[in-house]
Amino acid sequence: MSIKQRKAAGGHDTPALPLEQARANILDAVQPLSDIETVNLHQALHRVLAEPVSAAIDVPAHTNSAMDGYVLRGSDLTAPGTTLKLVGESFAGRPFSGRVGPGECVRIMTGAVVPDGGDTVIMQEQTERDGDQVRFEKPAKPGANVRPAGEDLARGDVALQPGRWLTAADLGVLASVGVPEVQVRRRPKVAFFSTGDELKPVGQTLEPGQIHDSNRYTLFGLLSELGVEIEDLGIVPDRREALDEALARAARCDAVLSTGGASVGDADYVVEALEKHGNVGFWQVAMKPGRPLAFGRIDQAWFFGLPGNPVSAMVTFLQLVRPALVQLAGSRPRLPLQITLPVTADIRKRAGRREFQRGRLLTTEQGLAVAPFGHQGSGVLRSMSEADCLINLAPDQADVSAGQPVTVEPFAQPVWNGD
């Protein structure tokens, strides 16, 4: 529902969007940032790759041994008890310069170059050495324990595709192909603020009817985990000029998040301020907690107006905002990882909309299970602190009895590099 439609409807609700449709609508709208930076590998961790990286060399560069032992011709070792002559050694960085001939072997270390003529490595535990004579206990399987050149990456192979959120292992891959620096997307800059005269900063004495502003600290943590640049605009009072000033500052960023004061039914000055700075729609999403959502543009920034209740704000961020920010950063968001587990206690739910309840994963004698947190109120932030997963109850699902299967989404799960 746009601002004008909201006014025309007198503030009445429109049909609520299914969660999947709301997520799809947001992802269809948000486009990745186009700005590109060049960084060295020490600065590339958790950045989003902007261009493909191809291997200029084979990895590994040479055929090498997978273990310490002896390299030989596999055709020389067809029967147990065979004895071969030791003619040299090959170490990592100091290869044997000769060739392995018939009836010969070379001592070799893990990672060392397999010399010409050799094609098989036998681990040292299966041998007995007497001077320059080496006895092999078992026949060899030709090619055993040898890693061919280019086994990991062949010259010209694409090592990493654009849109990749770079992990520690990715940095190693880039180093292995000799890449000292990479092109990455600029990090999104995200502004956030809370609205409401009832909010007081942490550390100040509360007067009757006032509460500490916890949502900004929760959002700070969630945004920090994503690695975006952050601009904290603090608490915005319920005054027209204060909100107007906050939106003007926030609009210079790539995305803006607010909690409270941006849902259908709020004061006219909120609507007027949003209308002045951009094009924002008021949505109803068929999920609990987190039904109201405002989404649109404030000048060039994407705007997300989250509910004021702490749990509602956090669940809405996880389900709708985080995927959008991942896409804005230039990667592809992963769909929530879902597993099916039995629940340890009864769950009460009315059919009609998707509901997320907080849970904790447990290991029982029968295997992994999930226990629902006792108090599921949208203002009980402790339920999110003590939980480690969300129990995702489908719209058509009603009460659940202990022992029945439910869908679980762990908090700790990958959110980048989706298919």
URMO-V346129 format. One record per helix or strand of 2 or more residues. SS is the DSSP state (hx for helix, st for strand). FROM is the first residue (numbers start at 1). LEN is the number of residues. Records with the same first field share a line. If there is no record, write none. Layout:
BEGIN
SS=FROM-LEN / FROM-LEN
END
This chain:
BEGIN
hx=3-6 / 19-11 / 41-3 / 74-3 / 124-3 / 168-9 / 215-12 / 240-11 / 268-10 / 310-19 / 382-5
st=36-5 / 48-2 / 53-2 / 64-2 / 69-4 / 82-10 / 104-5 / 120-4 / 127-4 / 133-4 / 146-2 / 158-3 / 181-5 / 189-7 / 199-2 / 211-2 / 229-8 / 255-5 / 278-8 / 287-2 / 292-7 / 301-6 / 339-5 / 354-11 / 367-6 / 389-5 / 405-6
END
